Amino acid sequence: MIKLSALLFAVALVAGCAAYTLVAPQRQNVADVISVEPGMKWNKMSQSAYEGHVEVWTLDGLTLNTLVFFTGVPDGEPLFVPRFADKARMEKPPVFRSTMNPLEIQELLHATVARFFRTTLAEERNLRAVSIAGGRGFRFETRVVGRDEVERAGVFVGTVAGGKLYGAWFQGARLHYFERYLPEFERIVASAQLTGEAARK
């Protein structure tokens, strides 16, 4: 397990090694399975603290706001694990199952976040069905308070196609950063399309 302070230090080290790639405000292909059209310039991490079937973007730095795309989490694998953790000593993470319903996926994110951030508080609420990428999906809100005592609000939107989980989770410091960029996240979600193998469900 990794403490949030150590995780943020590792993130800072990665960021210092020019790990960002500019994402232009035009239609983008995420891992060849999700197509979205951002309205602002984002920064994509070539190697983030999140390890798994994910792609990570940020506007102002990972400690302030983060957009995590889930690019087809297969049955039996975790949503993500800490890249910089000692895998030999890390507790076995909870995993996604293709038979999970939206409530179970919400609970899975809760368990994953609690382990990843070593939170003092993690909660999810307001689960509801939504239309995403031309199909049925679900959405819920998140709240995380880590060891740094910063409250981070978030929104997760996802769908299961072909037995894999696709989605996006945006979170940011509740004061200023989350509310400021929530409309941009809504734009990205509204523009989302499944492509490649994800579209062949």
N, C-alpha and C positions, 0 to 999 in steps of 0.2 A: 504494500500500500504506500501511497505517496502523499505527503502532506501538501496542502495547497501552497504554502510558502515556497516549498522546494519546487513544486510544479511551475509556479510563476517565474521562479528564477531560471528554470530550464527553458521556459518559453522565451524569456528575455535573451538568453544565450543564443537560441535558434534565430530569433529576430535580428540579433546583431550580426548574424552570418549571412545577411542578404537573402533570406528565405522567402521573400515576397515577390509575387509577380502581379503586375497591374492587370486588372480586369476592366475593360472598357465598357461604357454604358451602351451596349448593343447586344444582340442575341448571342448567348454563350452556351457552349456544350459542356456539361458537367459530367466528366468520366464517361462520356459517350452514351449515357443513359437518361440524362435529364437536360432539357433545353429550357433556358430562362432568359429573360430580357431585363437586366438591371437598369435603373434610371440614373445611377451614380457610379463613380469610379470606386471599385473595391480593390482589395489586396488579397490575393490567394496565397496561402501558405504552401510552399513546396514540401515542407516537413513540419507538421504541427505537433502539439502535445497529445493530440487525439490519434490513436492508431486503430485502423479498422477499415471498413468499407465506407469511408467518409471523405469529403473534400471540405476544407475549412477556409472561409473568407472572413475578412474584418475590414472595418472602415477606419478605426482609430487605434487599433491595437487590441490584442486578445483579452487584456484585462478590462477593457472598456466595452467592447461589443464583439460578438462572434456569430457567424452564420455557418452552421454545420449542415452540409448536405449528406443525406444517407443514400448511398448510391447502389442499393441492392444488397441489403444485409441478408445472407442466406440462412436457412434453417440450421439451428445448432451453433450459431456464432454470436458473440456479444455485439452490442451496438457499437461500442468502442472500449478501449482500455488505455491507460496512460502509457505513452510511448517510452517515457524515461523511467518507468518503474522497474524494480528488480522482479522479473517475471517468475523466477524460481520461488520467491517468497510471497508473491502476490496471491491473495485469496482468489479461488476460482470464480470468475465473473458470471453473472446471470446471462442467459442466452435467449435469443429470439427464436420463436417457434412459428412456423408458417400457419399453424392452426389458431394462433392467438387472436382474440378479438381486440377492438380498440382499447377497452378498459385494461386488459392485460398488458398491452403495449405501453399504455400510460404508466402502469405499475413497473414495467421493465425499465423505462427511462428513469423513473424515480430511484430504483435500486442502483442503476448504473451511475447516476449523478452522485448519489450519496457516497458511493465508493470512490469515484473519480476525484471529487472535490473535498472529500472528508468534511462534509458540511456540518454546520451547527443547525441548519434548517433546510429542508428541501420539500417542496409540495407542488402538487399539480391539481388543477381544478377546471371546471367549465368544459368538460368533454362533450363534444357534439359532432354530428355528422356534417360533412361539407362535400362539395364537389371540387375535385382537383384533377388537373391534367385530363379533363374530359371523362373522368370516372368518379367512383365513390371513394371518399376518404374520410378522415377524421381530424379534429383539431382540439387542442387543449392548451391552457396557459400553465406556465411554470414560475416558480419562485425559488431562488437559491440564495442562501447566506453562507458564505464560506468562512474559513478561519480568519480571513482578513476583515471580516465583519461588514463587507460591502454587500448590499442587497442587490441581486440581479433578477430582473423580471424577464420573462421569455414567452415565446409562442412556438408550439410544435404543430406542424401540419404534415400528414403522411398518408400513405396508401400501401396496400399489399397487392402486388401483381406478380403472377407466375411464382408464387411461393416466397417472394423476396420483399423486404421492406424498403420503400423509397420515401423520402421526405426531406423536410428542412426544419431546423430548429434555430431560431434567432433569439439571442439573449443579450442583454446589455445592462450596465449599471442603471438602476431604476431612476436615479436622479439624473435627468438630462438626456442620457444616451439612448435609453430604450424608447421613450416616447418620441424623441426626435427622429429616429430612423424606422419606427414601426410602419409608417406609410410606404417606405421603400421596400420593406419586407413584404407588405401586402401586394405591392406591384409585382414583385418577383414571383410570389405564389400564384397570382392571377395569370401570369404569363407562362407558367410551367407546363411543359409537355414531356411525356415519356418518349424516348427515342431508342433506337438500336434494339438490343435484346429485351429491354424493358417494355417496349411497345408490342412485342410478340408474346402477349400473355395468353 
